[in-house]
Amino acid sequence: MALELNESTPVMMNPYIRFDGASVLEDNVFQYRYTVLNTDNPDSLVLSGLPLLRETIQSEYETNPRLRVFKENNVVVEYMYMSEENRTIHSLRVNPEEYN
């Protein structure tokens, strides 16, 4: 899945968020990497969007059959948000028991 996603990266998700790629990490973690762009305060942008992000993620895991593989294989999914300077802004982890 990571290789398939990475074939089309980078891709702008909106004027501020660029999807940079996905990786499979140790300890059964699948990581999505994003960069926050075009803002003087990337921290505020990410933190203000977290409630909607969590809601969107939950909805995707409930309705998207392609994501069942994560639950079935007990995978932790991590969403990593970085600044343009490559500084970690926020890391959001979704554990298998949260998938519903």
C-alpha positions as CSV (number, residue, x, y, z in Angstrom):
1,M,0.0,0.0,0.0
2,A,2.8,2.4,0.8
3,L,4.5,1.9,-2.6
4,E,1.2,2.5,-4.3
5,L,0.6,5.7,-2.4
6,N,4.1,6.9,-3.0
7,E,3.8,6.7,-6.8
8,S,1.7,9.8,-6.8
9,T,3.5,11.9,-4.2
10,P,3.9,14.7,-3.4
11,V,0.3,15.8,-3.7
12,M,-1.3,18.9,-2.3
13,M,-4.3,18.0,-0.2
14,N,-5.4,21.7,0.2
15,P,-3.5,25.0,0.1
16,Y,-1.7,24.2,3.3
17,I,-1.1,20.5,3.5
18,R,1.0,18.4,1.2
19,F,1.0,14.6,1.4
20,D,4.7,13.6,1.0
21,G,4.5,9.8,1.3
22,A,3.9,6.7,3.4
23,S,6.2,4.2,5.1
24,V,6.0,0.9,6.9
25,L,8.0,1.3,10.2
26,E,9.1,-1.0,13.0
27,D,6.5,-2.3,15.5
28,N,3.8,-2.7,12.9
29,V,3.4,1.1,12.3
30,F,2.1,2.5,9.0
31,Q,3.0,6.2,8.7
32,Y,1.5,8.9,6.5
33,R,3.8,12.0,6.2
34,Y,2.6,15.5,5.5
35,T,4.2,18.9,5.3
36,V,2.4,22.1,6.4
37,L,3.0,24.9,3.9
38,N,2.1,28.5,3.1
39,T,1.4,29.7,6.7
40,D,3.3,31.6,9.3
41,N,1.9,29.4,12.1
42,P,1.9,25.8,11.0
43,D,1.5,24.6,14.6
44,S,-1.8,26.5,15.1
45,L,-3.1,25.3,11.7
46,V,-2.5,21.6,12.6
47,L,-3.7,21.9,16.2
48,S,-6.9,23.7,15.2
49,G,-7.7,21.0,12.7
50,L,-7.2,18.0,14.9
51,P,-10.8,17.5,16.0
52,L,-12.0,17.4,12.4
53,L,-9.0,15.2,11.4
54,R,-9.9,12.7,14.1
55,E,-13.5,12.6,13.0
56,T,-12.5,12.2,9.4
57,I,-10.1,9.4,10.2
58,Q,-12.7,7.6,12.3
59,S,-15.2,7.8,9.4
60,E,-12.7,6.5,6.9
61,Y,-11.9,3.4,9.0
62,E,-15.6,2.7,9.5
63,T,-16.5,3.0,5.8
64,N,-13.5,2.4,3.6
65,P,-13.0,-1.4,2.9
66,R,-9.4,-0.8,1.8
67,L,-8.5,0.2,5.3
68,R,-9.7,-3.0,6.9
69,V,-6.3,-4.5,6.3
70,F,-4.9,-2.3,9.1
71,K,-7.4,-3.6,11.7
72,E,-7.1,-7.2,10.5
73,N,-3.3,-7.0,10.9
74,N,-3.3,-5.0,14.2
75,V,-1.4,-2.1,12.5
76,V,-0.9,1.2,14.3
77,V,-1.4,4.1,11.8
78,E,0.5,7.3,12.4
79,Y,-0.1,10.7,10.7
80,M,3.0,12.8,10.9
81,Y,2.8,16.6,10.3
82,M,6.1,18.4,9.6
83,S,6.9,22.1,9.1
84,E,8.7,23.3,5.9
85,E,11.8,23.3,8.0
86,N,11.3,19.6,8.7
87,R,10.3,20.1,12.3
88,T,7.7,17.8,13.7
89,I,4.5,19.7,14.4
90,H,2.3,16.8,15.5
91,S,2.1,13.1,15.3
92,L,-1.4,11.5,15.6
93,R,-1.5,7.7,16.2
94,V,-4.5,5.5,15.6
95,N,-4.4,2.2,17.4
96,P,-6.2,-0.9,16.1
97,E,-8.7,-0.8,19.0
98,E,-9.8,2.7,17.8
99,Y,-10.8,1.5,14.3
100,N,-14.3,0.3,15.3
